[in-house]
Amino acid sequence: MGNYLNPGNSGFAVIRNSTYVDKSGMIDLINRTIDTTEKLTCVSRPRRFGKSFAAKMLCAYYDRSCDSSALFKDLEIATDSGYTDSYHRHLNQYDVIYLDMTAVIGETSFGDLVPYIKRNVVRELTESYPEVKVAEGFAPTLANTVQSTGTKFIMIIDEWDAPIREGKDDPRIERAYLEFLRALFKNSGATDKIFAAVYITGILPMKKDGSQSAISDFHEYTIVNPRGFTEYVGFTEKEVKGLCADRKCDFSMMKQWYDGYTLGGISIYNPNSVMEALRSREFASYWTETSASKSLMEYISLDFDGMSKTIAQLLGGIEVPVDTDGFANDLVTFRDSNDVLTLLIHLGYLAYEKETKTARIPNEEIRLEFAKSVRKVKRDETIRRVRESDQLIVDTVQENAEAVAAQIEKIHAEETAPLFYNNEQALRSVIKLAYFSYKDYYLKFEELPSGDGYADIVYLPKKLSPMPALVVELKWNLSAQGAIAQIKDKRYPAALSGYGGGILLVGIVYDKGAKETKRKHTCVIEKI
């Protein structure tokens, strides 16, 4: 049992000793690829979404140096009759090469990265199999081992992209590392002789060289298109409901804070954040900084046209269009704001809707991270937007209806294309964009069921917030007083029956008047 060759099952044993959500069904997906043309699998997903857990599970399952049957006997892969034959056929039957690239980086210098891997894997190979002839190259030595033992390798690389992320300022590091991967996985003849299957995981998809992938034979399953791996990206809603029931935790709050990634029609939750909330009994942001994500402020500050507006839209809860094609799969190559947004999707800061090709901030946890970062951005346009939104909230709370109407009119004129100006949905987007800094004080709900209808937008104060609740009704070519009357008639404040603080009714109306050029916004604010 070694560090890189056949590391054993101790890593997965520690996981099983803790609260474990059964993701063992994923093993069957990898078993289906063994000794097929689909044997190369790359799964990319955001940090803290269980990548290392999955890698350690696969190590424990395939590693021939240990007996892992006790670790799997009560899990889906062993108990589901549909998996039985495959499960027993491959359990602990292979030599496993396991590389945790973040750990490898910590053991050596970037310049020695590839030689270090080759040196230590070959050393462990010769210790386990002294009869193996060490060849001049790394791949030939692996091939000699297979010929000698009669057993192919399963290779597992966790955080495959760590050298690219950590060494992004030195292209030589990336080049040497990608050449190492090419030598193993680009030569189909050698690859077929050496590997039964390969599983690599990281934050970024496979690195692209120009218009070509550096390692094109991998079948990729990304956060943009996870396909058959969707339910293994994070926790599903069913799994989170089960955890909340076991721990007597408020599921609705868990959903508000950590849901929001909808993949293939399935709601996916951040596993790390869910478990931290269960352990601490507190809903908060557990999105601590790492080398891959600490530069959120840097990314949203990039000087691309429309970036400030896009960030304001996202913070306001508006979905924004994004073209994910052409992203270079690194942290430095950005052509436009689409590339920045695509990176934020892969980092987990944005959720992607495949059907509409739009991105949005998924939940309260990530919204807090954006809110913290956007206030540190140095761009004048972003600073202006933050200040104006802050002032709008102050004017609303102080019942300065004229100032509120004037700011809404300003945002409407600046942000809405003439073709869509006279459109009620456009006005709703303008309201969300104008109040985008609400998350400092409020939680936002749209179309909230209440009384005899649905309140357009409700801003509910967070715990300990001194602000009153805001019930906002939007109207088109009517009076602001009419909007207030509708709030009362349909009893929209009933949705806040359990809330003990003050409530402001805010009616906002746009009346285009008799002529197209006459654009008039009015506002009435009433305290109840």
N, C-alpha and C positions, 0 to 999 in steps of 0.2 A: 504494500500500500504506500503510495507516494504523494507528493504534492501536485504533480501534473499528470502522472500516469496512474490510473486506478486510485483515485483519492478516497474511495470507500463511501460509506453511507452516513458518516457521523454528522455531516451538515444537515441532511434531511431528517435525521433522528432528532436533532435539536428543534427543528421546525415542528415535527410531530409532537414533541413534548409541550408545545405551546398551543394556543387556540389555532386550529388549522381548518381553513375552508378548502374542501376537497376539490382540487383541480387535476386529479390524476387522469381524468378522461383525455387530457391532452397527450398522454403517452401513446394512446392508440393512433393519434394523428401522425406521430413520428414513426411508429411501428409500420404504418402503411407505406412509408417512403423507403424503408430499408431495402437495399439492393435494387432500387428502381432508378429510373431516370429523374425522379423527383427527390433524390436523397439529400439534396442541399437545401436547407431551410433557414431563412433569416426572418426573425420576428423582431420588429422594432415597436417600442412603446415608451411612454414617458417614464421618468424616474419615479421610484416609489410605487410602481405598478406591478411588483412581484416578479421581475425578471430573474433575480438571483434565486428566489424560491423555486421557480420552474427549473432552472439550470441544476440546482442541487437535487431536485427530485429526479431528474433524468440521470444524473450521475449515479444516484443510489440504485436506480432501476437497472441500468445496463452494466454496471461495474462487476466484472467476473471475480474480483478479489474478495467479495463479501457476499453474505446471504441477507437479502433485504426483504424476504417474504413476510416477516413479522411486521415490517413498516407499512406494507401495502395490503395486508390481508383483509382489512375492514374498509378499504377505499373502493371507489367506483370501478377502477380499472380491474380489481380482483373479484368484485362481487357481481358486476353486471355480466350476465351470460353472453352478451354480444361481444365481449372483449376476451372471454376466457382463453380461447386457443392462442390468440396473439399474445396475451399476457404471459402465459407460461412458456411459450416458445422463445421469448426474448429476455426473460427475467434473468439478470446476472450472467449474460452469455458473451460479453464483449470486453475487450480492452478499451478503456476510456481514456482519451486525452482531454483534460479539463484545463482551460485557461481562463482565469478571472483577470481580465486585462487591467483593471484598476489596481489589483494586488500586484501584478507583474510590474506595473509602472512604479509602484512603491518600493520594489526590490532592486531596481537597477536604473541606470541613466537612459534617457531617450536614445542616445547614440548607440547604446549596447542592447537595445530592446530585442531586436530579432535574434542576434547571436545568443543572448541570454536564454530565450525560449528554446532554441535549437540545442544549446549546450545541456540544459537541464533535462529536457525530455529525453535526449539520447542517453544521458547518464542514467536516468531511471530505467530506461529500456534495457540497457546492458546489465544493470543490477538485477532486474527481474528475469531477463533472458540472456545469460552469458554467452549462449551459443550464437546469438545474432551477430552477423557480420556488419560492422559499421561502414557504411559507404561514404563516398566523398560528399554527397549531398544529403540534405535532410529527408526529402521525399523518398529517395532510394533506400535509405536506412529503414524508413517505415515500411516500405515494400518488402525488404528483406525480413523484417519482423513478421509480417503477415505470412510470408512463405514458410518461415520457420515454425510458427505457432499454429498455422491453419485458421487463424481467427482475424477478421478484419477489425478495424478501429471504429468506434463511435467517437467523434470529436465534438466537444461542446466548448464554445467560446462565449463567455459572459462579458457583457459590455465591450463588444468587439470594436466599437467606435471610440473607446476611451483615448487611444493614442492620437486619433484625429482631432478629438475635442481638446485634449490637454496640450497637444503639440501644435495647435493651429497656427502659431506664429512662425513655425519652421517647416517649410514645405518638404524638406529632405526627410523628416520623420515620417510624414504621410507617405511619401514615395517609397521609402524602404519597407514600410509595413505592408503597403498594398502589393508590392512585388512579392513579399513573403506569402501573402494569401493567394495571389495569382499562381504562384508555383505549386501550391497545394491543390487548388480547386479549378484552375483554368485548363489544365491538361486532363481531359476526360479519361484517357487511357490509364494514366497513373492514378487519378482520383478513384476510378472504379476498382482498381486493384487494392487500394489501401483502405478506403472507407466504406462501411456499410451504410452510414448516415452521418450527416453533419448538422448540428443545430447551433446557430449563433444568434445572439440577441444583443440589442443596444437601443439607444435613444433614436439614433438616425438610421434611415434606410441605407442600403449599400451605396458607397461613394461612387459618383459618376465622374468619368474623365471626358470632358467635352460632351458629345452627344452619346457616348457609349458608357455602359457601366463597367467599372473596374473589374468586377467579378460577375459576369452576366448570367452564369448558370444557376444562381441561387433563386429559389422561389420565395418571393418576398410577401410578408404579411405585416402591413404597416398600420398605424393608427388611422390613416386616411382610408385604407382598404384592408381590413383585417381578415376578411373572408371567413374561412372555417375556424379561425382562431378567435373569433369575436368574444365568445363567452369566457375566454381565458386571458383577455386583456386586463381585466380587473375584476372586482366583485360585481355580480349581477344583483338586481333589485331583490330577487328572491333570497339570495344569500344574505344580503344586508338585513332584510326583514327577519330572517332566522336569527341572526346575531343580536339584533335589537330585542327580539322576544326573549332570548336566553338571558340577556343582561338587563332586561327591564329598562330599555333606553328608548327615548322618543324617536320613532322612525321618521316622523315628518320633519324634525329638525335635522336628522342625519341626511335626509334627501335634499333639503335646502342647502346644506353646507357642502356636501361632497358628491352629489349626483351631477348630471348634466352632460356626460359624454354618451351620446346616443349612437350606437354602432349597429347597423343591420336591424334596427327596430328594437334593440335591447338597451336598457339603461345600464350604464357602467359607472361604478364608483371607484374613487381612489382608495385602494386597499389599505395603504399605510395610514392615511388620515382617518379612515373608519376605525381601525384598530386603536389608534392613539386616542380618539374621542371616547371609545369604549373603556379604555384603561384609565384615562384621566377624569372621566365623567364630565368633560367640558368640551363644548363645541367652539373650536378656534381654528386658526390657520396653522397647520403643521407643515407648511410648505417652506421648510428651512432651506437655506442657500446651499447650492453645490456648484461645482465648476461649470456644469452645463446650464444652470438656470440663473446664476447670480447676476447676469448681465441683462435682465429684463429691461432695466432703465436704458441701457446702452442700445438695445434693439429698437425700442419704441421711440428713441431719440434720433434715429437715422433720418437723414435729410432727404426724404422722398416726398414728392408732391402728394398732398392729401393725407399724409400720415397722421397729423394732429387731429384732423377731422375724423379719421377712421378710429383712432383710439377713443375720442370722445363718444362716438357712436357706440363702440363696444361697451364702454363704461355705462352708457345710458340704457343698455339692454337691447340695442339694435343689432340685428344680424347683418354682417357685411359680406359682399361677394369676394371670393378669393379664387385665384387660378393656381392650383398646386402643381401643375405641370412645369417642368423645367427647373425645379429646385435642385441645386447642386449637391444637396445632402452634406453640407458642412456648415460651419459657424462663421464663415468669412466671405463667401461669395454671394452677394446680393445684387440683383439687377434692378429690382423695384420693390414696392411695398408688398406685392404678392409673395415674394420670396421671404420677406420678414414674417408675414402672417403664417406662411407655411411652416417656417421654423417654429413659431410659437405653438402651432398645432402639434408638432412632433414633441415639443418640450412639455406639452400638457397644459399650457396656459390658455389655449383656445380649444373649443370643441368644434368639430367639423361635421357639417351636414352634407353627406354625399349627394343626396337627391337634388338639393338646391344649390350646391357648391357655395355654401356660405359658412362663415365662422362666427362664433360668439363666445363670450365669457361664460363658462359652464355653470359656475356656482358661487356661493358667498365666499368660500375660501380663496378662490382665485381672484375674485373681485377685490378683496382686501389687498392682495399682492399688487394688483394693478394700481389701486388707489395710492398705496405707499410709493410706488415707483413714479407715477405720473407727477407727483408733487416735487420730485427731485429733478425732473427734466428741465434742461436749461433753455430750450427753444422758446422764443418769445410768443409764438403762436399758441403753443400748449399752455404757457403760463397765463395768457389772456383768457383762454377758454376756461381754465380752472377758476380764475378770479371771477369771471362773469357768472359762472354757475353757482359759485359760493354766494355771490351777492344776490342772485335770484332767489335762493333759498331763504336768505335773510329777509328780503323784501316780502316774500310770501308769508313767512311767519309773522312779520310785523304788519301784515295786512295792507301793504302798499300796492294796491291793485293796479294803479297806473304804471308804476315801474315794472311790474310783472308783465303787463300787456305790452309795454314798449320793448322789453327784452325778448319776449316770444316773437314779436313782429320782426325784430332784428335777425334772430336766428332763422326764422321762416324765410326771410328774403335772402339771407346768405347761403343757406344750405339746401334749398329746394330748387330743382330745375324747373324752369317755366312750364314745361309740359305737364309736370305733376303738381304744380303749385296748388291748384284748386281741387284738392283731393283730401278726404277726411283721414285716410291712412297716413298721408304725408304729414298732416298736422299732429297725429299721434307720435310719429317719429321725431318731429320737431320738439315736442314736449319732453320726450325721453332724452333727446340730445341736450336740451337746455338745462335739464335738472341732472346732468350726468354725474355730478359730485354728491348725489344723494346718499351714497353708501357710507359716508362718514357718520350719518345720523340715522339713516332709515333702511328698512327692507322694502323692496318694491313688489307690488302685486298688480298684475293686469287682468282685466275682465274677472274681477273677484266676485263670486256669487254672493249676493247680499239682498236681503229684503225681497223685492219683487223683480229683480233683474240682476244686472252685472255692472259693478262700478268700473269705469274706464281704467283708472289708475289709482291705486291706494299706496301711499307712503306711510308705513307703520314704523314708529320710532323703535330703535334698538333699545335693549335693556340699558338703563341708566342715561339714555339720551334725554336732554331737557326739552326737546322739540315736541310740538303737538303733532298728532296724526293729520295727514292731508288726504282728503278725498277729492279727486280731480275728475271733473266731467268736461268732455270736449264736445263742442257743438259747431255746426256748419250753417252759416246764414240764418242763425237764430240769435236771441239775446242772451247775454251772460246771466241775466236774472232767470231766464228760462232754464238754463243749465242748472242753476241752484235749485230751482223748483223741482226739476226732475230728480235731483239727488234726494230731496225730501220726500217727494211723492212715492218714489220707489224704494224708500227706506234703505239707501245704500249704507249709511252709517251702522246699520244692524250687523254688518260683517265684523264690526269692532266691538261687539257687545261685551267681550271679555277684557277689553282694554279700558283702563281707568283714567287715562289722561285726557287732555284737551283735544278737540277735533276742529279742524278748519275745513269748510266746504269751499272748493275753488272751482269756479266756473270760468272756462276759457273758450272764447268764441272767435271765429274768423268770419267776417262778412265781406265778400268781395264787392258788394255794392252793385250799382247799375252798370258801371264800367269796369273793364278788366284792370285798368290802371289804379283803381281805388281799392287798396288793400288795407283793411281795418281790423285790428285785433282789440278785443275788449276783455276785461276780467272783472269778476266780482268775487270777493272773499268774505265769507261769513263764518263767525265762530258759533259753535253749538256746545 
